[in-house]
Amino acid sequence: MPKTGSTNFLQIVLLILAGESVFILPFVLARIFRPTFLEVFGLNNFELGACFSVYGVVALLSYLYGGTLADKYPPQKLLASALILTALGGLYMATFPSYIMMRVLFGYWGFTTIFLFWGAMIKATRMWGGKLSQGKAFGFLEGGRGFVAASMGAIGVFIFSLFVDSYATQMSSMERQEGFRYVILFTSAMVATVGVMVFLAMKSDPTEKETHLQTNSSWNNISKVMKIPSVWLLMVIVLCAYVGYKLTDIFSLYAKEIMLFDEVEAAQVGTFQLYLRPIVCIAIGLLADKTRASLWMIIGFLVMLVGAVIFSSGVLHPGVVGVFILSLVIAASGTYAVRTLYFAAMQEGKIPVAVTGTAVGLISVVGYTPDIFVGPIMGYLLDVSPGAQGHQHVFMMLAAFSFLGLLAAWRFSQLNRLKTV
């Protein structure tokens, strides 16, 4: 069980704050403000997807070696450096750079948020949870991250609404840019502040040395991890779940284009879905500790599949706002449930703690490839078939990956059930 005490509580709070703050600039702002984001930067959906692809390519190269780095060094300095460097990128973003320089910026964020950060955060969370509370640890992490994202998003929407309010349709692009600039600057300041807090307040666990690798050969560790069957199945599970998470980016755009909400209302929809995250993640994490993580991953993929089928069916239109909100809750809940558990399932999958960073790196190399391909595909589908048809095609893609993830989660459950018999 996690150790009790104020130090342990502070540790998980700092991990939660850091774990979401680092991704707000490259991901959350575009998710909540997607229609406005496209306009103020002069991008179409495909070009924004291309920016995410550059991020994904750099991240792909960073996952593996960043993971091995996390197995050798304590997280404090890695996490703090990543946050501060990411915030500096936000200052540049506030200058509204060109499309080419936006791609460079997203590539830079691919390095700062992954190489220095990702493996260290997952390993620190796994250590906090111990052997018996992995669901609780990752439920708190993912749920807390959702609450941080929603809170930051709500504040951002409020700041932006001070400039657009009910006159949004009458404002010039320059006025919209000015309002969004304050959102970016506020976010950058908060990310940097969290970085300083982590550097000053996060302490190393005295028992942590036991979880660091004693060998200097990263390749030996990689070879060891690749022999674990659960790692390969988790690659597929993470990939399919992450496709679902990436597609939550378009709910605010769907609200504007299909449900005919205005910009502020669409941004509020984006914020609402983020508030679902802490509720679902904490509940699923606690349930997983009482049963098995793999069981709830199977259920999560089933719920994702149901939500994807509803959106892809074309039954949603401006006259059924309630059905739209319910469908959003279904699709997002399934996504958040699986996202909560795929690293919590490492304990069930018999992956040693000492190679957590390396395993996370290997799983992420495959699992997070949607950062490369989902953005452009989604942008292409939306731009080639404007309106409802394009959105239906996007959710058909989600249905396909939900089904594949369901199969992989079922196989993971069967494999590890046989191990424990």
N, C-alpha and C positions, 0 to 999 in steps of 0.2 A: 504493500500500500504506500502512497505518497507519504512522506514524512510530514508531521504537523508542525505548526509554528508560523510566526510572522514572516520569517525568512523564506520559507517554502511558499507561502501565499504571495509574497512580493515577486518571487521567481516566476510563477505562472502568470501573474499580472503583466510583468515586463515582457514575457514571451508573447502574450496576447497582443499587447500594444505594438510591439515590434513586428509581429507576424503579419499584421494587416497594414500598418502604416507604410511599410516599405513598398507595398503594391498599389497604393492609392493613386499615385501619380501616373504610372504606366497603364493601369487597368480600370480602377474604380471610377475615375472621373469620366472616362469614355463610356462606361456602362451606364452611369446615372444620367449623364448629359449628352447622350449620343447625337441627337439631332443638332443641338447647339454646338457640340464639339466639331462635327463635320463642317458646319457653316463658318465658325470663327477661324478655323485653320485652312479653310478652302479645300477640303478633301471630299472625295466621294467614298462610298462604302468599300470599294476595292482598294483604294489608296490607303485607307485606314487599316484594312486587312494586311496590306503589304508592310506597313509599319510594324504590326504585330508579328509578321513573319520574320522580319529582321531581328526583332527581340528573340523569337523562338530559335533562330539559327545560332545566335550567340549563346543563348541559354543552353542549347543542346551541347555545345562544346564546354560549357561551364559546369553542368550538373555532375559529371563523373569526377572531374578533378576537384571540384568544390566539395564533393562528398568525401573524398579521401582526405582532404584538408581538415574536415570536421572530425575525422577519426584521430587526428594527431594533436589538435589544439583546442583549448577551452573556447566556449562560444562568445564570451563577453566582447572581446576586441573585434571579432569577425562581424558580429551583429551590429555593433555601434558604428564601425567603419562603413558598412553597407548602407545604413540609414542616412548617415551624413552625406555620403557621396550621392545617394539617390536624391536627396533634397536639393543638392547643388544643381542637378539636372532640371529640377522644377523651376529654378530661377531662370534658366535658359529657355525653358518652355514658355514662360511668361512673356518672352519677347516675340512670340508667335513666329517661329522660324519657318522657312520654306519647306515644301514637301520633302526635298532631298535631305535637308538637315533634320527634319522630324524622324526620318528613317535612321539617321546617325544617332540621334538622341535615344531612340528605342533600342538600338544596339548597345549603347552605353548602359542603359538600364538593364538589359539582359545580363550584363556582367555584374553590375553592382548588386542586383537583387538575387542572383543565383550563385555565382562563384563564391562570394563571401558569406552568403546568408542561408541558403535553403537547407543544406545538409546540417548545418549547425543548429538551426531551429528545430528540425525534426528530431535530431538526436537528443537535444536538451529536453524536449517534450517527452520522449520515450523514457528517458532516465527519471523524469519527474513522476511518471505514472507507475514505475516499478513493474513487477511481474503480474499483479492482479488488477490493476486499474488503468489499463491502456485505453479502454473506451472512454473512461472518465477524463483522462489526460487529453486525449485528442478531441473529445467532445467539448471540453472547456476551451481548448485552443481554437478550434474551428468556430464554436459558438461565440466565444469572446471576440474573435476576429470579425465575425459578422456584425456584432454589436458595434465595434469600433468603426467598421466601414459604414454602417447605417447612420451612426451618429455624425461622423464626419460628412457623410453625404447630405444629411438633413441640414447641417450648418451651411454646407456649400449651396444647397438649394435656397436657403434663407438669404444668404449673401447675394446670390444671383438674382433672386426675386426683388431685391431692393432696387435693382437697375431695370428689370424688364416688367415685372408685375403684370397688370392687365393691359399694358401698352406694348406688349411684346411684338405684335405684328406691325407696329408703326416705327420700330427702332431700326436704325441703320446698323450695318455690319460692324462699323467702328464702335458704336455704343455697346453692342453685344460683346465685342472683344474686351472692352474696358471692364464690363461687369465680370466677365469670365477670368480676366487677369487677377482680380482680387481673390477669386476662388482658388486659383493656382498658387498664388503667393501665400494665402492662409494655409493651404495644404502643405506647402514646402516648409513653412515655419514649424508646423506641428510635427512633421517627419523628423526634422533636425532636432527638435526638442526631445523626442522619444529616443533618438540616438544618444544624446547627452545623458539622459536618464539611465539608459542601459549601461553606458560606460561607467557611470559613477556608482550605480546601485546594484547591478547584477554581480553576484558573488559566485565563485566556483565552489562546487560541492567538494568537501574533503575526500569523499569516496570516489570522485570522478576519475581519478587517475587509473582506477581499475578498469574503466571502460575505454581507455585509450589504447590503441594498438601499440605493441612493443616492437613490431617490425617496421623497417623503413621502406619495405617494398610494397608499393601500391599495387603492382601487378599481381603479386601473390594474393593479396586480399581480394582483388577483382576476380581472380581465378576461383578462389574459395567460394565467393558469393554466387558465381555463375553456376555452380554445381547444385544449388538449392532449388528444387522444382517450384516452390512457392514464389520465388522471385520472378520467374517467367510468367506465371499466371497473374501476378500483381502488375506486371507491365501492361497486360491487356486490360485489366480492370481499371487501372489508373487512366489509361488512354481513353477508354469509353466514357468513364465518369467525367473526364476533363473536357471532352467534346460537349457534354451536357452543360458543364459550368461555363464554357466559352459562349454557348448559345444563350445564356441568360443575359448576355450583353444587349440583345436586341429587344428585350421586353419593353423598354422605354420607347424604342423606335416603333414597335408594333402598336403601342398605345397611341402614338401620334398619327401614324399612317393609316392604320386599320380601324382603330376605335375613335379616331378624330379628337384626341385630347390636345390641349395646347401645350406649349413647351414646358411650362412650370408643372402642369399636371402630369405630363409624361415623365419628368424628372422625379416627381413624387412617387410614381409607380416604380421607378428604378430603386428609390429609397425603400419603399414598402417591401420589395422582395428581399432586400438585405436584412430587414428586421425579422423575416422568417428564419434566417440562418441561425441565430443563437438559440431560438426555441427548438428547432428541429435537431440541431447538432448536439446540444446538451442532453436532450431526451434520448436520442439514439445512442449516444455514448454511454449513458447510464444503463440502458437496456442491454447493450452489447456485453457489458461486464457481467451481467446476470445470465446470459446465454452464450452466444458465439457471435463474433464480429461478422463472420461469413454469412450467417443467417440473415442479418439485417442488411448486408450488401445485396443479397438476392432480392429481398423485399424492396430495397431502394431502387434497383434497376427495374423491377416490375412497375413501380409507381412512375418512374421516369418514362417508361414506355407508354403508359396510359396517357400521361400528359402530352407526350409528343404526338400521339395519335389524334387527340382532340384538336390540337393546334393545326395539324396537317390536314384535317378533314374539311376545313373551310366553313365550319358551322358558326364561327365567331364573327360578329359584325357590330356596328355601333349601338344597336338596339339591345344588346345582351351584355351589358357591362358587368353584371353580377356573375354571369357564366365565365366571362373573360378573367375576372379576378380569381374565381374558384379554379379555373384551369391553370392559371399562373401558380397558384398555391400548390397544386398537385405536381406540376412539372418541376418547380423549384425545390419542393420538399424532397422528392426522390433524388435529385441532384445533390443536395446538401447532405442527405443521409449517407450516400455512398462516399462522398468526398470526406466526410468525417472519419470513416472507418478504414480506408484502404491502407493507411500507415499503422493504424491501431492493430490491424490484422497481422502485422509482422510477428507479434508474439505467438499468435495461433499458428503461423506458418513456420515456426521454429528457426527464425533468423536471429543469430547471436547479437547481443547488444553491442559487442565490441566492433562489429562490422556494420553497424547501423548506417553510418554516413556513406560507406561504399555501396551498400545495398540500395539506399535511397537514391544515390547517384545513378546506378545502373537502371533501376526502375524508372527514374525520371527521364533518362535519355530516350526511352521509348514512350513512356506514359505522357510526357508533356510535348510530344511532337505536334499536337493540335495547335500549339502556339505558332507553328509554321504554316500549317495548311488550312485550318478552319477559317481564319480571318479572310484570306483571299477567296476561298470557295463561297463562304457566306456572302461576302461583298459582291462577288460575281452573280450569284443567284438573285440577290436583291436588286442589282442594277440592271441585269438583263431582263428580268420579269418584274417590273415595278408593281408595287401594290400587293394585294392579297396572295397572288400566285407565287411571287418570289418568297414570301414568308412561309407558305405551305411547303415549298421545296426545301427550305432550311429545316423545317421540323420533320420532314420525311427523313432527312439525313440523321437527325437526332434519334428517330425511331429505330433506324438500322443499327446505330451504335449502342443503343439501349439493349437491343436484343443480343448483340454480340457480348456485351458486358454481363448480361444475365447468364449466358452460357459459361463464361469464364469464372464468374463468382460461384456458380453451382459446382464446377469442376474443382475449384479451390476448396470448397467446403467438403466435398467427397474425399479429396486427397488427404486433407489434414484430419478428417474423421477417422480414416483408416490408420493414420499414424498413432492416434491416441487409443485405439481399441486394444 
